[in-house]
Structures are given as C-alpha cells and as structure tokens.
Amino acid sequence: MALLLKILLILTFSSFLAVDAQPKIAMPLPMFEADAPGKPDLETNFGGSWELISQDSGVSAMHVNLLPTNKIIVYDATIYRLSRLRYPNGVPCVPYIDFNTKEERQDCYAHAMEYDIETNQVRALRVTQEPWCSCGGLAPDGTLVSSGGFLEGAKTVRFIGGGCKNCEWREYGDKLKDERWYATQILLSNGDFIVIGGRKAYSYEFLPKEGQASEKPYFFPFLYETSDIDENNLYPFVHLSIDGNLFVFSNNRSLLLNPITNKVVRTFPVLPGGSRNYPASGMSTLLPIELDSGNNIKVEVIICGGNTHDSFYLAETKKVFLPALQDCNRMIITDPNPTWDTEQMPSRRTMGDALVLPNGHVLFINGAQNGTAAWWDADEPNFHPVLYNPKKPKGQRFKVLNPSQIARMYHSTSAVLPSGKIWVAGSNTHNTYKDNDKFPTETRVEAFSPPYLDQNFDKFRPQIIANTPVQKKMNYGAKFGLEFSILNDEDHSLTKNDFKVTMYFPPFTTHGFSMNQRLVVLKILKIIKSSKGVYRARLEAPPSGSVAPPGFYLIFVVHRGVPSKGMWVKIE
C-alpha cells in the first residue's frame, strides 16, 4: 500500500508540472485556495538607488536593445566620425568622404558596441551604413534587426545576433523601398516586422528576410494628415493589440490598422493638449496585458508628456524652450467606446522613457522639463524618475524617486535588466562628441534599482530555481510548470493570488520610445508548496502571437509586488 501511494503521488505531481523528470515527494502537498484574496503589495519608503557601473562605455547610447545573450547592442551615428571607443587592432577603419573637403578619410572609431550586462565590459562593433535615428526590434530567433537611418542607411536593413558567437553586424543596403529615418519597427503576431513612417515617408512596408528586398510600400495618408509645421509625427507610437491589429498614434491622433488587409479598422478620440511624437517627444507604452480575466482581455495604452505643436519651432529658431507637458493619459483600445482618462504627473517631461517593470508598474525616467528633442533644443533635465502604479486609485498612482546626478537629455536610453535593475545610458545633445559643455556627451552608464529592490524585501523576493521545470521553449496555449523559492517561509497563509508570473519582451529603445515593449501577466492555474520555502506553479502560456509575439521573453515571479530575477524563455 505504501509503495502504491508513493507511485500515485509521483505520477500525480508529474502530471501537474507537465515535465519529463521531477523530484520524488514523500507526502501530499497543500494546495492554495483558488479564490482566496491575496494580500496587498508590500510598501516601502525606499526611493531607489543609483550606481555608476561604467565610467566610459565608449559609445553614447542612442539606440539599445537587450538580447537573450545578456548583451545589450548599443549604437549611435557614424556621421559623428568620432566616439570614445576606437576599433581594436586588426579591425579596418571605415573610409568616408568629408562633406567639406570632398576628400576621402578614415573613420577609426566605433559607433556601435556590445555591452555585457554581467561584466560591464564592451566590445567594439563595426557599422558602416549610417544607422542614425533608425529603428529596430528583436526577431523570434534572437536576432536584432535594425532598419533605416540616414543617407546611405535610410534604406538599409541590419542584422546582428541569432546564435553566433562574437557576432558582427550584417548590413544590406538599398533593401527598403522608402527611406526610413525616424521610423517605427514593430513585430507582428506571425514574427514578421513592419516598419512605419519616417521623415517624409507617409507609408509602411514589411521587412524582408535577410539579404532580400522589400516588396512594396503601402501609402498611409494618416501620417501625412498628422504632420504639422514641425512634423511631430516621427517615431509614431505603434502597439500590437491582441487581435493582431496595430494601434498607431501620431502627433495627437490614433487609429487601429489591420496589417493584413491594410485597412483602418477604427479611429480613436483626439488626445488634446499638444504633440506627443518626435520632436515633441512624449512617452508611450502598453499597460500590462492580464490573461487571468477570461476571454475579455483588456488592452490599455498610456501616453504621457510631450510638448505643444510649436515648441520645436521656437526651440530651433529662437532657443525658447517651452515647458513640457505634464499630463498622463490612458485609453482602453479594446473598449467599445474608448475615451482618454487624464491625470497629472508630478513633473513635466519630454524625451523620457516609459519602461514597464516586471511587477506591472511603469517607470518614467530620463528627459527634460523644458524644450523638445533635437540638438541644443532642451533645458532643465528631469533628474527624478517617477514610478506609476496603474492599479492604484487616481491621485495615488505616482511616486517620485531618488534622482540621478547625470543629465539624460536628447539621445538617452534605458533598459529593464533580468536583475530587475534599470540600465541607463546615453545623452548627446550635439552633432559630435563634446566633453566640455553644459550637457556633455555621456558615455557613462548607470544602474538604477527601483523600490522593489529594497534590501528589506530580500526575504520576500522569489527566486526561480535553476533547474526549474519550465521548458525554455513553450508553445502557445500550453500548460507548463515553474518552480521557485522564497526565503521567508514563515507566512503560512499565502494564496495563489499573492503571486503573479509575468513575461517581458525586451524592447528596442531610442528617442524616448521602446518599440515592441510588452508585459504579459500569465494565467496561474495552481500553486502548491512542495517543501519549506519551495513552491511550484502550473501556468498557461499566452494563447497566440497577437497576445505575445513569438520570440524571447524574460519570465518573472512576482510576490506581492516584489519580482524575482528574470529567466529567458522562448515562445513559438
């Protein structure tokens, strides 16, 4: 009888986790009550902390994307012909024609690098097709695909990564039909990329496979209609909705575009107050997509900051820097009758980043309080990050955090790391690298620890177990297991609702917009306690590529607002 009971327990638990091999279990395990309410998130007065992790990374971080290799690809512009990182011996310099003298010269400086987030070391990369103000995204196989840029780079598509060791850029010129300078690149539900807009490019097209050419551009009159005297329609905010359609926001208007039929599905209310896209440069992201709400999944967009329609003109022509916008606006784009819901941020912000954190909060970081994007067109840095909790009541959502001491102005960037820290770099308000200036060119890199990394929370912080049963590859809609531990095992009243498991897609960030960023909150089917401090969860993967486009994600376990370190998983 004892042997039979042991066999039954092992079979039952193996079925629960849906994995190949599991530890043996000596006794039945308690199951959390399915509908028991969870406790509120842990609160802290800790306002975050800053640390300088690189005194000189060599390349100012204008464009960044974290790869599943735990390396960040960083690049700016070759047009500077200068950086603080020279090519190593053996790497040939890049020939170019001097604009002034028309003579051929040699550029021996790196304008791209690979930043190792575990060692804070950099590796120079060679890029030749001008990537200045381009766009990009992480392909399903882990390759960073970058499109567009300036001059000879405007129709270029670049590739780096995808499993190679010590990868280098693979550049293919003249593969796009329209020039894509200040365009937006988005990953679709089938794993293909679409690139939308750009300076004087009132169209979109689908990125070709590596080495091939785009088939054709599709005229998109919406981009022409939303261009005013100062454009304010560049780097349009584009988000993939759960039905496969694209939310496109330009200047102060938005619509839903079907990328299959190339038809506008619906239009949304105008957002009053000013301009939100480059060069007014507000911030935008999707709020977390929660899959535990049955078939009625809500998709909500947030857009904050920016400046008035004429702010760039005044900054460029008169060096008058108007106050940035201070409003923050949310709209449920899946609602039958969507409207903008507006509140005020603690401070004005243009050129900031909006990062979705592993626990579902949003971090507003970097930027300025006056002026707009572009060289020498802003003042009064916004040193204070602001934490936004979308779940709290209106009027209680914002928390001002501890400031940096480094101005992060035009061409600054940031990225969420697997550790839960924020990688912060860049800022170059000049047409070259300058050391002595009110806002010098920044190659220093900081790491910011948000409030959830308060050391007092260490005992509550989950830790995904290294040999966790979750498969590194998961299929849409599949059930899978995840094992984690918590140091503080004294609380015996934990329920399933004290936890959530999130999947974060690492975005391509440039000019204040994190393309393809999304956080998906998974459906938890069961959680059991297997031994002291060790828990096992049974989860359901996202149902489709429209909810979570194929590729690599960071998966986090969150306990009462405190996230674990992230683990890379791939969904397909």
N, C-alpha and C positions, 0 to 999 in steps of 0.2 A: 504493500500500500504506500509506504514512504517513497519507494522508487517511482511508482506511478505518479504520485503527487509532484515529485521533482520534475519528471518528464513533462507533465502538463504545464507546470509553471514556466519552464524554459520555452516550450512551444508557444504559449500564450504571449510571452514577452517578446519573442522573436517576431511574431505577427504584429504586435503593437508598434515595433520600430521599423518593420519592413526593411531589414538589412540582413546581410549574409551571416554575420557572426556576432554574438552578444555574450557578455559575462553571464555566468550562472547565477541564479538567485536562490537564496536559502529560504525565503519566507515570502508570503504575499505582501504586496506593497500598497500603501494608502493611495487612493485616487482623490484628487482635489474635486470639490464640488463644482459642477459645471456652471451654475448660475450664481454662485456666491459673489457678492460685490467685492471689488478689490479695494485696497487701501489707497489713500491719496498719494501722489508723488511726494518724494522726500524734498524738503525745502532747505535752503542754505542761504546764509548771508555772504558767502564767498562770491566775489565778483569776477572770478577768473584770474589767471596769471599769465605773464609773458616771459619767454626765454629766447635769447638770441642763439640760434642753432647754426648759423653760418655767418661769419664776418664778411665774407666776399665770395658769393657763388659764381661771379664772373659774368653772368648774363642777366640783364634785367628781365623779370618775368612778365612779359606782355601776354603770352598765351601759355596755358598749362593744362595738362591732363594727367591724372594718376592712372598708371597701368597696373594690371594684376600681377606684375613682377615686383610691385612695391617700388617702382621707379616713377618719377614724375618727368615727363617730357616738357621742356621749357624752351621757348624761343621768342625772339622779338623781331627785328628787322635787319636785313642785310644792308639796307640803304644807309645806315649809320656808318658802315665801314669801320666800326670801332666797337669794342666791348672791353671787358676786363679779363677775358679768357682767350689766350692765344691757342691756335692749333698746336698740338704736340708735334714733336719731331717725327717726320715721315708722312705727315698729313699735308698734302699740297695746298698752297694758298689758292684763293679764287680770283681769277682775272676779272677785271671790270673796266668800264670806260668812265673816266672822270667827266662829270657833267660840264665842268667849267673849261677844262683844257682840252677835252676830247682825246686825251691820251689814255693808253692802256696802263692800268696799275694793278697791284696785287693786294688782295684783302687777306690778311693772315690771322684775323680774329674770328673766333667762333661766335655765331649768332643763335646757336641752339645748344642745348646741353641735356644730359640725362642726370637727374638729381636722385640719389639714393636716399630714401627716407629713413633707412635703418642706420646708415653710417654718416649721413650728411656730406658725402663726397660727391663730386660732379665729374662727368665725362663729357668732353667737348664733342659736339656733333657738327657735321658739315652740311650746310644747306645752301643751295645756290639760286633756286627760283624764288624770288622775293616773296616771303610769307607775311609781310607787314599787313596787319589788320585782316587776317584770314579767319577761317572758321574751322571747326573740326569735331570729331567725335570718335568714340571707341566702338570698333566693329565687333560683331559677335565672336570672332576668334581672338580678340585681344589686341588687334592691330589698331594703332591710332591713324585715322585717315583725316588729312587736312586738305582743305580746298580753298582756292582763290588766293588773293593777295594783291600786290601792286605790280605795275609794269609787266614784266615777263611772267610774273607769278599769278596774274589775275585769272588765267585760265588753266592753272596748274593744279594737279592732284598729287598729294604726297602720302607716303605710307611709311610707318615705322613700327616695329614690334611684330607680334604674331608668332612668338615661339622661338625666334632666333636669339642667339647669344651675342651680346655687344652689337646690337642692331644699329644700322645706319639708315638715314633717310633714303627712300627710293622715290625719285621725283619724275613726274610725267607731264611735260609742258604741252600746252595747247590741247588739252583733252576736254575742256568745258566749252560750251557754245557761247555763253555770255561771260563777260568779265565779272568776277565776284570779289569785290572789295567792300568790306564791312557787311558781309552776308551772314546768314544763319544756317547751320547744318544740323539736321535732325534725323535720328534713327527711327525708321518706321517699324511697324509691327512685324514685317517679314524679314527684318535685318538689313534692308537696303537703306541708303541715305538719300535724303532730298536736301537740296541747297536752295535757299530762298533769298531773293533780293540782292542788295549790294548797291554801290553808288551808280546811279543812272541805269540800274538793271531792274526793270519792272517785270520780273519773270521769276520762274523757278525751273529747276531741272533735276533729274535723278543722277546721282553719281554713278559712273561706270565701274565695272570691275577693273582690277589693277591692270594698267597698261592699255586699256581700251578707251574709246572716246564716248562722250555723252551723245545720246541720240538727237535730242532737240530740246529747246527751251519752251516753256509754256507761259504765254503772256498773262500777267497778273495785274490787271488795272488797279486793284486795291492799293498797291504800293505807289503807283503814280498819284492816285487821289489823295493819299495821306502825306505826300511830300509838300512841305511849305517852303518858305524862302530860305530856311536854314536846314532843309531836309527833315531832320527829326524822325526819319523813317528807316534809319540804318540799324543794322543788327536787330531786326524785328524780333520780338519775343514770340517764340513758337513752342508749343507744348503738345505732345501727343496725348489725345484723350483716349478713354477706354473703349471707344467704338472704332478706333483706327483713324478717326478724323483729326485734323490739325487745328488747334486754336492758334490764330495768328493775330498778334497785336502790333499795330504800327501807329506811332505818334499819339493818338488818343482814341483810336477806333480799333475794333476787333471783329473777327468773324470765325466761322468754322469751315474749313476747307476739306473736301474729300480728295485725297491724293490719288485715288484710283480712277474716279470719274472726272476729276479736275473741275468739279462744280462747287460753288459756295452753298453749304448746307443751311446756314443761318447766319444772321448778323446779331451783334450784341449792342447794348446801350453804349453810347459815347461816354468815356471817362473824362469828366470836366477837370479843370484846374491847370492844365498845361501839357507839355510834351513829356513823354516817358522814354523814348528811344534815343539812340545816339544822334546828335551830340548832347541833347538834354540829359540823357543817361540816367534813367531811373533803374529800379531793380524789379525782377520778377522771378517767380518760381511756382511750381505746383505745390500745394499743401499735401501732406501725406495721404496716400490712397489706401483706405482701410477696407480689407477684404472680409471682415467678420460681420458685415452688415447685410448678408444675404445677397440677393440679386440686385438690390438698389445701391450700387456703388456710387458714391459721390465724388465728383472731380471739381476741385476748387482752385482757382488761380488767385495769387496775390501780386499786386503791383504797387510799389511804394517809391516815393521820391521823384526826382527829375527836376525840371525847371520850366519856365514859361517859354512860349513859342519863339520869342525874340531874344532869348537870353544868349544864345550863341552869337548872334549878330552883334549885340552890344559888347560881348567879351572880345570878339575878334577885332572889331573896328575901333572901339573906344576904351577897351580894357576896363569896362564897367562890369563887375561881377554881381549879378542879381542873386538874392537869397534863393537857395534851392528849395524845392517843395518839401513839405513836412507831412503830407498826408500818406496814408496807407490804406489800400483798397482791396477788398475781397469780392469775388463773384463765383457762384456755383454754376459752372458752364453746362452741367447736366440738368439743371433745373428747368422746368417748362417755361418759367417766367423769370429769367435771371436779372438781378439788379446788383449794382455796386454798393457795397457796405463800407463806409468810410470812417476812419478814426485817425488820430494824430500821433505821429511818432514823437519820442522825447526830443529829437533834434532833426534839423534839416539834413538831407543827404542827396548828393549826386555822385555818380561814378562809384557807388558802393557795390558790394557783392551781397547777394541773398543766398545763404547756404542752409540747406535742410540738414539738421543734425540727426544722429541715429535715433534719438528719442522722440523725434517728431517736432521739436521746436525749430524755429528759424533764427539764424544769426545774421544780423545786418552788420557788415564790417567794411572798413576802408572808405575812401572817398573824401569829398569836401562838402562844406556847408554853403559855399558861395561859388557861382560860376557854372561852367559846363566842362565837358570833355574837350580835348584838343590841346595842342601845345600852348602853354602860358595862359590858359583861359579859366583858371580857378584859383581860389584862395581859401584860407581858413580851413585847414584839414579837420576832418571829423575823426579824432583820435579814439573816441569811445565806441566799442562795439555795443550793440543793443540786442538783447535776447527777446524773442517774441514767442509766446506760448499761445497757439491758436485755439486751445481748448478752454482757456480761462474766459471769464466774462469780459465783455467790452469795458475798457477802463482799467483792467488789471493785467493786461497781456504783455506789457513792455517792462523790461528791466535793464537799466543802464549798467554796463560792466566796466571793469578797470581799463584804463586807457593804455594804448601803446605810446612809446616815446618817438616813434618814427612816422613821419607823414607818408601816407599811402594815397597818392593822388592819381593822376592820369596814368594809365597803363600799369596799375597794380592788380594783383590777383590773390586768390586764396583757394584752399582745397581742404576737404574733410579727409583726415587720415584714418587708417584702420585702428589706430590707438584711441580715436575719439578726439584727438587734438586737431587744431586748425593750422595748416601750413600757410603762412602769409609772406608775400614777397612782391617785388616789383615796385614801380613808381618811377616814371621818367617823363617829365613834362617838357622835354626838349627834343630837338631834331638831331641830337647826338648824345654822347655820354658827357655829363658835366659833374665835376667834383665840388666846385665852389659855386654855390647858388643858394637862393632861398629854399628851393626844393631840389636838392642834388639827385642825380640818378642813383637809384637804390639797387644794390646787388646784395644787401644784407637780407637774411631770411630769419623769420621769427616763427615760433610755435606758440599758439595761444591755447590755453587749457580752459574750456568753458566751465561753468559752475558745477556740472555733473562730475567733474574730476576733482572735486573737493576731497581731500585726503580722509575726511571724516566719513565719506561714503565708501571707503575701500571695502569695509566688511559687508556692504550690501551689493557690491559690484559683481555681477555674474562673470563667470569665466567659461568660455566654450572649451570643452575638453578636447585635447589634441587629437585623440583617436575617436572623435565623435562619430556617431553612426551616420550623420548626414552625408549623402553622396556628394562629391564635388561637382557632379553633373546631376541636374534634376530635369525632369520633364514637366511640361505644363499640366496642371491639374493633379499631379501625382502626390501621393502621401509619402512623407518621409519623417525620420526621427532625428532629434537633436539632443545632445547630452551636454549639460552644463553644471557648474558647481557654484555655490555661494558660501563665502567664509562664515558669515553669520548664520548659524543654523539653529539659533535659539528660538526663533519665531515659528511656532508650530501651527499658526493659523493662516499661513499663506494659501492663496487660492489661485486658480488659473488666471483670474483677472488681475492679479498682481504683476503679471508678466505680459510682455508683447515681444514678438520677433519681427524684426524689420529687415528689408533688403534695400540697399542703397546703390544706385547706379552712379559711378564716378563721372562727373561732367567735364566737358571742355569749357574752360573759363577764360574769357577775355572781355575787356571793355565793359565790365560790370554785368555780364550775363553768363550764366552757367548753363550751357546748352546740354540738353538730354538729362538734366538732373531730375531724379525722382526717387521718392522713398515709398516703398510698398509695405504696408503692415499686414503680415500674413495671418491666415486663419489658424488658430490653435484648436486642435481637436481634443487633445488630452494633455495633461501634465501629471506625472507621478513622481514620487520621491523614492529613489532606488536604494539609497543609503544615506548616511549622515552627510548632509551638505551637497548631495548629488541629486540632480533632477533630470528627468527625461521627458521630452516633449514630442508629441506627434502632431505634425503640421501638414498643411495642404499648400502646395506650390501655387503660384499665380495661374489663373485659368488660360491665359492667352498672351500672345505677343503684344496685343494692344494694351493690356494692363502692365506688362513688364516685357519690353522688347528683348529679344534674345541677346545673350552675352554674359559678361562677368559682373557680378554684384558683390558687395560686402554685406554679409549677414551678421546681424547683431541680436543679442538677447538683452532686453531692457527690463530691469526690475525696478518698479516704482520710479521711473524717470531716469534711472542710472544704467547706462549701457555697458555691455561687455566690450572687449576689443572685437573688431570685426574679423571675419573669416571669409576668404574668397570662395565663391561658388559660381557655377555656370549654369544657366538655364537655357534650354532649347526645346 
